[in-house]
Amino acid sequence: MLAGTYPDWLGPAQASRLRSDLRQIADPGDLIARTRGRAVVRTYTGHRSAIGMLPERLVIPDMTILGLTAATGERVDGYLSVSSFEYVTDSFHLREDPDGSVTLRVTGFPIAIVEELAAEVTLTALDAATSTDPRTRGLGERALSATLDAYRR
């Protein structure tokens, strides 16, 4: 709803509650906390050639929407369906590593919908707002504040 699309996977009562809840949220931190369950975030390390090929298998939010530069190929951060998670980690020989350069956001949500949302500011801002980089986090939080303000109007 914040991205401007109607969530047709929700029933009318759920959609009504969601609209009401979204109008009540003023703090981006509250929205971030409520959406933590959208994906399980896992960090990996892998060979440089694997990192170069991974973006073809992931849904990567468009950080340029927030004024950030596009990924350079040294780091990869994107969404992956639960059903393809094991195949991707095995075939690319990824090793779990908290300091790794590959961030996989594993989701059970339909990946086609995630792909649509990744082109919008809301999902991109949510991901940026949870970044460990203070500048990226600040941009994400400001974008979420603006999105929430616009939604309440």
MODELLER restraints for C-alpha pairs under 7 A, 6 or more apart:
rsr = mdl.restraints
at = mdl.atoms
rsr.add(forms.Gaussian(group=physical.xy_distance, feature=features.Distance(at['CA:1:A'], at['CA:7:A']), mean=6.56, stdev=0.5))
rsr.add(forms.Gaussian(group=physical.xy_distance, feature=features.Distance(at['CA:2:A'], at['CA:122:A']), mean=6.51, stdev=0.5))
rsr.add(forms.Gaussian(group=physical.xy_distance, feature=features.Distance(at['CA:2:A'], at['CA:147:A']), mean=6.77, stdev=0.5))
rsr.add(forms.Gaussian(group=physical.xy_distance, feature=features.Distance(at['CA:2:A'], at['CA:151:A']), mean=6.55, stdev=0.5))
rsr.add(forms.Gaussian(group=physical.xy_distance, feature=features.Distance(at['CA:3:A'], at['CA:120:A']), mean=6.19, stdev=0.5))
rsr.add(forms.Gaussian(group=physical.xy_distance, feature=features.Distance(at['CA:3:A'], at['CA:121:A']), mean=6.93, stdev=0.5))
rsr.add(forms.Gaussian(group=physical.xy_distance, feature=features.Distance(at['CA:3:A'], at['CA:122:A']), mean=5.64, stdev=0.5))
rsr.add(forms.Gaussian(group=physical.xy_distance, feature=features.Distance(at['CA:23:A'], at['CA:151:A']), mean=6.97, stdev=0.5))
rsr.add(forms.Gaussian(group=physical.xy_distance, feature=features.Distance(at['CA:23:A'], at['CA:152:A']), mean=5.19, stdev=0.5))
rsr.add(forms.Gaussian(group=physical.xy_distance, feature=features.Distance(at['CA:25:A'], at['CA:31:A']), mean=6.81, stdev=0.5))
rsr.add(forms.Gaussian(group=physical.xy_distance, feature=features.Distance(at['CA:26:A'], at['CA:148:A']), mean=6.58, stdev=0.5))
rsr.add(forms.Gaussian(group=physical.xy_distance, feature=features.Distance(at['CA:27:A'], at['CA:145:A']), mean=6.89, stdev=0.5))
rsr.add(forms.Gaussian(group=physical.xy_distance, feature=features.Distance(at['CA:28:A'], at['CA:141:A']), mean=5.93, stdev=0.5))
rsr.add(forms.Gaussian(group=physical.xy_distance, feature=features.Distance(at['CA:28:A'], at['CA:144:A']), mean=5.70, stdev=0.5))
rsr.add(forms.Gaussian(group=physical.xy_distance, feature=features.Distance(at['CA:28:A'], at['CA:145:A']), mean=5.68, stdev=0.5))
rsr.add(forms.Gaussian(group=physical.xy_distance, feature=features.Distance(at['CA:32:A'], at['CA:126:A']), mean=6.42, stdev=0.5))
rsr.add(forms.Gaussian(group=physical.xy_distance, feature=features.Distance(at['CA:38:A'], at['CA:107:A']), mean=6.40, stdev=0.5))
rsr.add(forms.Gaussian(group=physical.xy_distance, feature=features.Distance(at['CA:39:A'], at['CA:105:A']), mean=5.31, stdev=0.5))
rsr.add(forms.Gaussian(group=physical.xy_distance, feature=features.Distance(at['CA:39:A'], at['CA:106:A']), mean=5.09, stdev=0.5))
rsr.add(forms.Gaussian(group=physical.xy_distance, feature=features.Distance(at['CA:39:A'], at['CA:107:A']), mean=4.47, stdev=0.5))
rsr.add(forms.Gaussian(group=physical.xy_distance, feature=features.Distance(at['CA:40:A'], at['CA:105:A']), mean=5.49, stdev=0.5))
rsr.add(forms.Gaussian(group=physical.xy_distance, feature=features.Distance(at['CA:40:A'], at['CA:106:A']), mean=5.06, stdev=0.5))
rsr.add(forms.Gaussian(group=physical.xy_distance, feature=features.Distance(at['CA:40:A'], at['CA:107:A']), mean=6.53, stdev=0.5))
rsr.add(forms.Gaussian(group=physical.xy_distance, feature=features.Distance(at['CA:41:A'], at['CA:103:A']), mean=6.78, stdev=0.5))
rsr.add(forms.Gaussian(group=physical.xy_distance, feature=features.Distance(at['CA:41:A'], at['CA:104:A']), mean=5.74, stdev=0.5))
rsr.add(forms.Gaussian(group=physical.xy_distance, feature=features.Distance(at['CA:41:A'], at['CA:105:A']), mean=4.52, stdev=0.5))
rsr.add(forms.Gaussian(group=physical.xy_distance, feature=features.Distance(at['CA:41:A'], at['CA:106:A']), mean=6.34, stdev=0.5))
rsr.add(forms.Gaussian(group=physical.xy_distance, feature=features.Distance(at['CA:42:A'], at['CA:103:A']), mean=5.80, stdev=0.5))
rsr.add(forms.Gaussian(group=physical.xy_distance, feature=features.Distance(at['CA:42:A'], at['CA:104:A']), mean=5.31, stdev=0.5))
rsr.add(forms.Gaussian(group=physical.xy_distance, feature=features.Distance(at['CA:42:A'], at['CA:105:A']), mean=6.51, stdev=0.5))
rsr.add(forms.Gaussian(group=physical.xy_distance, feature=features.Distance(at['CA:43:A'], at['CA:96:A']), mean=5.89, stdev=0.5))
rsr.add(forms.Gaussian(group=physical.xy_distance, feature=features.Distance(at['CA:43:A'], at['CA:97:A']), mean=5.67, stdev=0.5))
rsr.add(forms.Gaussian(group=physical.xy_distance, feature=features.Distance(at['CA:43:A'], at['CA:98:A']), mean=5.45, stdev=0.5))
rsr.add(forms.Gaussian(group=physical.xy_distance, feature=features.Distance(at['CA:43:A'], at['CA:100:A']), mean=5.73, stdev=0.5))
rsr.add(forms.Gaussian(group=physical.xy_distance, feature=features.Distance(at['CA:43:A'], at['CA:102:A']), mean=5.57, stdev=0.5))
rsr.add(forms.Gaussian(group=physical.xy_distance, feature=features.Distance(at['CA:43:A'], at['CA:103:A']), mean=4.53, stdev=0.5))
rsr.add(forms.Gaussian(group=physical.xy_distance, feature=features.Distance(at['CA:43:A'], at['CA:104:A']), mean=6.25, stdev=0.5))
rsr.add(forms.Gaussian(group=physical.xy_distance, feature=features.Distance(at['CA:44:A'], at['CA:94:A']), mean=5.90, stdev=0.5))
rsr.add(forms.Gaussian(group=physical.xy_distance, feature=features.Distance(at['CA:44:A'], at['CA:95:A']), mean=5.23, stdev=0.5))
rsr.add(forms.Gaussian(group=physical.xy_distance, feature=features.Distance(at['CA:44:A'], at['CA:96:A']), mean=4.21, stdev=0.5))
rsr.add(forms.Gaussian(group=physical.xy_distance, feature=features.Distance(at['CA:44:A'], at['CA:97:A']), mean=4.69, stdev=0.5))
rsr.add(forms.Gaussian(group=physical.xy_distance, feature=features.Distance(at['CA:44:A'], at['CA:98:A']), mean=6.81, stdev=0.5))
rsr.add(forms.Gaussian(group=physical.xy_distance, feature=features.Distance(at['CA:44:A'], at['CA:100:A']), mean=4.74, stdev=0.5))
rsr.add(forms.Gaussian(group=physical.xy_distance, feature=features.Distance(at['CA:44:A'], at['CA:101:A']), mean=6.39, stdev=0.5))
rsr.add(forms.Gaussian(group=physical.xy_distance, feature=features.Distance(at['CA:44:A'], at['CA:102:A']), mean=4.93, stdev=0.5))
rsr.add(forms.Gaussian(group=physical.xy_distance, feature=features.Distance(at['CA:44:A'], at['CA:103:A']), mean=6.35, stdev=0.5))
rsr.add(forms.Gaussian(group=physical.xy_distance, feature=features.Distance(at['CA:45:A'], at['CA:94:A']), mean=5.71, stdev=0.5))
rsr.add(forms.Gaussian(group=physical.xy_distance, feature=features.Distance(at['CA:45:A'], at['CA:95:A']), mean=5.34, stdev=0.5))
rsr.add(forms.Gaussian(group=physical.xy_distance, feature=features.Distance(at['CA:45:A'], at['CA:96:A']), mean=6.33, stdev=0.5))
rsr.add(forms.Gaussian(group=physical.xy_distance, feature=features.Distance(at['CA:45:A'], at['CA:97:A']), mean=5.80, stdev=0.5))
rsr.add(forms.Gaussian(group=physical.xy_distance, feature=features.Distance(at['CA:45:A'], at['CA:100:A']), mean=4.35, stdev=0.5))
rsr.add(forms.Gaussian(group=physical.xy_distance, feature=features.Distance(at['CA:45:A'], at['CA:101:A']), mean=5.67, stdev=0.5))
rsr.add(forms.Gaussian(group=physical.xy_distance, feature=features.Distance(at['CA:45:A'], at['CA:102:A']), mean=5.84, stdev=0.5))
rsr.add(forms.Gaussian(group=physical.xy_distance, feature=features.Distance(at['CA:46:A'], at['CA:93:A']), mean=6.51, stdev=0.5))
rsr.add(forms.Gaussian(group=physical.xy_distance, feature=features.Distance(at['CA:46:A'], at['CA:94:A']), mean=4.83, stdev=0.5))
rsr.add(forms.Gaussian(group=physical.xy_distance, feature=features.Distance(at['CA:46:A'], at['CA:95:A']), mean=6.38, stdev=0.5))
rsr.add(forms.Gaussian(group=physical.xy_distance, feature=features.Distance(at['CA:50:A'], at['CA:92:A']), mean=5.65, stdev=0.5))
rsr.add(forms.Gaussian(group=physical.xy_distance, feature=features.Distance(at['CA:51:A'], at['CA:73:A']), mean=6.90, stdev=0.5))
rsr.add(forms.Gaussian(group=physical.xy_distance, feature=features.Distance(at['CA:51:A'], at['CA:76:A']), mean=6.73, stdev=0.5))
rsr.add(forms.Gaussian(group=physical.xy_distance, feature=features.Distance(at['CA:52:A'], at['CA:73:A']), mean=5.92, stdev=0.5))
rsr.add(forms.Gaussian(group=physical.xy_distance, feature=features.Distance(at['CA:55:A'], at['CA:76:A']), mean=6.94, stdev=0.5))
rsr.add(forms.Gaussian(group=physical.xy_distance, feature=features.Distance(at['CA:58:A'], at['CA:78:A']), mean=5.39, stdev=0.5))
rsr.add(forms.Gaussian(group=physical.xy_distance, feature=features.Distance(at['CA:58:A'], at['CA:79:A']), mean=5.44, stdev=0.5))
rsr.add(forms.Gaussian(group=physical.xy_distance, feature=features.Distance(at['CA:58:A'], at['CA:80:A']), mean=5.45, stdev=0.5))
rsr.add(forms.Gaussian(group=physical.xy_distance, feature=features.Distance(at['CA:59:A'], at['CA:78:A']), mean=5.26, stdev=0.5))
rsr.add(forms.Gaussian(group=physical.xy_distance, feature=features.Distance(at['CA:59:A'], at['CA:79:A']), mean=4.89, stdev=0.5))
rsr.add(forms.Gaussian(group=physical.xy_distance, feature=features.Distance(at['CA:59:A'], at['CA:80:A']), mean=6.62, stdev=0.5))
rsr.add(forms.Gaussian(group=physical.xy_distance, feature=features.Distance(at['CA:59:A'], at['CA:115:A']), mean=5.81, stdev=0.5))
rsr.add(forms.Gaussian(group=physical.xy_distance, feature=features.Distance(at['CA:60:A'], at['CA:77:A']), mean=6.45, stdev=0.5))
rsr.add(forms.Gaussian(group=physical.xy_distance, feature=features.Distance(at['CA:60:A'], at['CA:78:A']), mean=4.35, stdev=0.5))
rsr.add(forms.Gaussian(group=physical.xy_distance, feature=features.Distance(at['CA:60:A'], at['CA:79:A']), mean=6.31, stdev=0.5))
rsr.add(forms.Gaussian(group=physical.xy_distance, feature=features.Distance(at['CA:60:A'], at['CA:118:A']), mean=6.60, stdev=0.5))
rsr.add(forms.Gaussian(group=physical.xy_distance, feature=features.Distance(at['CA:61:A'], at['CA:78:A']), mean=6.85, stdev=0.5))
rsr.add(forms.Gaussian(group=physical.xy_distance, feature=features.Distance(at['CA:61:A'], at['CA:118:A']), mean=4.26, stdev=0.5))
rsr.add(forms.Gaussian(group=physical.xy_distance, feature=features.Distance(at['CA:61:A'], at['CA:119:A']), mean=6.14, stdev=0.5))
rsr.add(forms.Gaussian(group=physical.xy_distance, feature=features.Distance(at['CA:61:A'], at['CA:124:A']), mean=5.30, stdev=0.5))
rsr.add(forms.Gaussian(group=physical.xy_distance, feature=features.Distance(at['CA:62:A'], at['CA:118:A']), mean=6.37, stdev=0.5))
rsr.add(forms.Gaussian(group=physical.xy_distance, feature=features.Distance(at['CA:62:A'], at['CA:119:A']), mean=5.82, stdev=0.5))
rsr.add(forms.Gaussian(group=physical.xy_distance, feature=features.Distance(at['CA:62:A'], at['CA:124:A']), mean=6.46, stdev=0.5))
rsr.add(forms.Gaussian(group=physical.xy_distance, feature=features.Distance(at['CA:63:A'], at['CA:69:A']), mean=6.77, stdev=0.5))
rsr.add(forms.Gaussian(group=physical.xy_distance, feature=features.Distance(at['CA:63:A'], at['CA:70:A']), mean=6.26, stdev=0.5))
rsr.add(forms.Gaussian(group=physical.xy_distance, feature=features.Distance(at['CA:63:A'], at['CA:124:A']), mean=6.24, stdev=0.5))
rsr.add(forms.Gaussian(group=physical.xy_distance, feature=features.Distance(at['CA:64:A'], at['CA:70:A']), mean=6.00, stdev=0.5))
rsr.add(forms.Gaussian(group=physical.xy_distance, feature=features.Distance(at['CA:65:A'], at['CA:121:A']), mean=6.34, stdev=0.5))
rsr.add(forms.Gaussian(group=physical.xy_distance, feature=features.Distance(at['CA:66:A'], at['CA:139:A']), mean=6.71, stdev=0.5))
rsr.add(forms.Gaussian(group=physical.xy_distance, feature=features.Distance(at['CA:75:A'], at['CA:101:A']), mean=4.78, stdev=0.5))
rsr.add(forms.Gaussian(group=physical.xy_distance, feature=features.Distance(at['CA:75:A'], at['CA:102:A']), mean=5.86, stdev=0.5))
rsr.add(forms.Gaussian(group=physical.xy_distance, feature=features.Distance(at['CA:76:A'], at['CA:101:A']), mean=6.37, stdev=0.5))
rsr.add(forms.Gaussian(group=physical.xy_distance, feature=features.Distance(at['CA:76:A'], at['CA:102:A']), mean=4.83, stdev=0.5))
rsr.add(forms.Gaussian(group=physical.xy_distance, feature=features.Distance(at['CA:76:A'], at['CA:103:A']), mean=6.08, stdev=0.5))
rsr.add(forms.Gaussian(group=physical.xy_distance, feature=features.Distance(at['CA:77:A'], at['CA:102:A']), mean=5.97, stdev=0.5))
rsr.add(forms.Gaussian(group=physical.xy_distance, feature=features.Distance(at['CA:77:A'], at['CA:103:A']), mean=4.52, stdev=0.5))
rsr.add(forms.Gaussian(group=physical.xy_distance, feature=features.Distance(at['CA:77:A'], at['CA:104:A']), mean=5.98, stdev=0.5))
rsr.add(forms.Gaussian(group=physical.xy_distance, feature=features.Distance(at['CA:78:A'], at['CA:103:A']), mean=6.51, stdev=0.5))
rsr.add(forms.Gaussian(group=physical.xy_distance, feature=features.Distance(at['CA:78:A'], at['CA:104:A']), mean=5.51, stdev=0.5))
rsr.add(forms.Gaussian(group=physical.xy_distance, feature=features.Distance(at['CA:78:A'], at['CA:105:A']), mean=5.84, stdev=0.5))
rsr.add(forms.Gaussian(group=physical.xy_distance, feature=features.Distance(at['CA:79:A'], at['CA:104:A']), mean=5.91, stdev=0.5))
rsr.add(forms.Gaussian(group=physical.xy_distance, feature=features.Distance(at['CA:79:A'], at['CA:105:A']), mean=4.49, stdev=0.5))
rsr.add(forms.Gaussian(group=physical.xy_distance, feature=features.Distance(at['CA:79:A'], at['CA:106:A']), mean=5.82, stdev=0.5))
rsr.add(forms.Gaussian(group=physical.xy_distance, feature=features.Distance(at['CA:79:A'], at['CA:107:A']), mean=6.88, stdev=0.5))
rsr.add(forms.Gaussian(group=physical.xy_distance, feature=features.Distance(at['CA:80:A'], at['CA:104:A']), mean=6.57, stdev=0.5))
rsr.add(forms.Gaussian(group=physical.xy_distance, feature=features.Distance(at['CA:80:A'], at['CA:105:A']), mean=5.99, stdev=0.5))
rsr.add(forms.Gaussian(group=physical.xy_distance, feature=features.Distance(at['CA:80:A'], at['CA:106:A']), mean=4.92, stdev=0.5))
rsr.add(forms.Gaussian(group=physical.xy_distance, feature=features.Distance(at['CA:80:A'], at['CA:107:A']), mean=6.22, stdev=0.5))
rsr.add(forms.Gaussian(group=physical.xy_distance, feature=features.Distance(at['CA:81:A'], at['CA:106:A']), mean=5.62, stdev=0.5))
rsr.add(forms.Gaussian(group=physical.xy_distance, feature=features.Distance(at['CA:81:A'], at['CA:107:A']), mean=5.11, stdev=0.5))
rsr.add(forms.Gaussian(group=physical.xy_distance, feature=features.Distance(at['CA:81:A'], at['CA:108:A']), mean=5.89, stdev=0.5))
rsr.add(forms.Gaussian(group=physical.xy_distance, feature=features.Distance(at['CA:81:A'], at['CA:111:A']), mean=6.11, stdev=0.5))
rsr.add(forms.Gaussian(group=physical.xy_distance, feature=features.Distance(at['CA:82:A'], at['CA:106:A']), mean=5.69, stdev=0.5))
rsr.add(forms.Gaussian(group=physical.xy_distance, feature=features.Distance(at['CA:82:A'], at['CA:107:A']), mean=5.59, stdev=0.5))
rsr.add(forms.Gaussian(group=physical.xy_distance, feature=features.Distance(at['CA:82:A'], at['CA:108:A']), mean=5.45, stdev=0.5))
rsr.add(forms.Gaussian(group=physical.xy_distance, feature=features.Distance(at['CA:85:A'], at['CA:106:A']), mean=6.93, stdev=0.5))
rsr.add(forms.Gaussian(group=physical.xy_distance, feature=features.Distance(at['CA:117:A'], at['CA:123:A']), mean=6.04, stdev=0.5))
rsr.add(forms.Gaussian(group=physical.xy_distance, feature=features.Distance(at['CA:118:A'], at['CA:124:A']), mean=6.13, stdev=0.5))
rsr.add(forms.Gaussian(group=physical.xy_distance, feature=features.Distance(at['CA:122:A'], at['CA:144:A']), mean=6.66, stdev=0.5))
rsr.add(forms.Gaussian(group=physical.xy_distance, feature=features.Distance(at['CA:125:A'], at['CA:140:A']), mean=4.20, stdev=0.5))
rsr.add(forms.Gaussian(group=physical.xy_distance, feature=features.Distance(at['CA:125:A'], at['CA:141:A']), mean=6.83, stdev=0.5))
rsr.add(forms.Gaussian(group=physical.xy_distance, feature=features.Distance(at['CA:125:A'], at['CA:143:A']), mean=5.97, stdev=0.5))
rsr.add(forms.Gaussian(group=physical.xy_distance, feature=features.Distance(at['CA:125:A'], at['CA:144:A']), mean=6.04, stdev=0.5))
rsr.add(forms.Gaussian(group=physical.xy_distance, feature=features.Distance(at['CA:126:A'], at['CA:140:A']), mean=6.28, stdev=0.5))
rsr.add(forms.Gaussian(group=physical.xy_distance, feature=features.Distance(at['CA:128:A'], at['CA:136:A']), mean=5.53, stdev=0.5))
rsr.add(forms.Gaussian(group=physical.xy_distance, feature=features.Distance(at['CA:128:A'], at['CA:137:A']), mean=5.24, stdev=0.5))
rsr.add(forms.Gaussian(group=physical.xy_distance, feature=features.Distance(at['CA:128:A'], at['CA:140:A']), mean=4.68, stdev=0.5))
rsr.add(forms.Gaussian(group=physical.xy_distance, feature=features.Distance(at['CA:129:A'], at['CA:136:A']), mean=6.80, stdev=0.5))
rsr.add(forms.Gaussian(group=physical.xy_distance, feature=features.Distance(at['CA:129:A'], at['CA:137:A']), mean=4.09, stdev=0.5))
rsr.add(forms.Gaussian(group=physical.xy_distance, feature=features.Distance(at['CA:129:A'], at['CA:138:A']), mean=6.56, stdev=0.5))
rsr.add(forms.Gaussian(group=physical.xy_distance, feature=features.Distance(at['CA:129:A'], at['CA:140:A']), mean=4.22, stdev=0.5))
rsr.add(forms.Gaussian(group=physical.xy_distance, feature=features.Distance(at['CA:129:A'], at['CA:141:A']), mean=5.19, stdev=0.5))
rsr.add(forms.Gaussian(group=physical.xy_distance, feature=features.Distance(at['CA:130:A'], at['CA:137:A']), mean=6.01, stdev=0.5))
rsr.add(forms.Gaussian(group=physical.xy_distance, feature=features.Distance(at['CA:131:A'], at['CA:137:A']), mean=5.23, stdev=0.5))
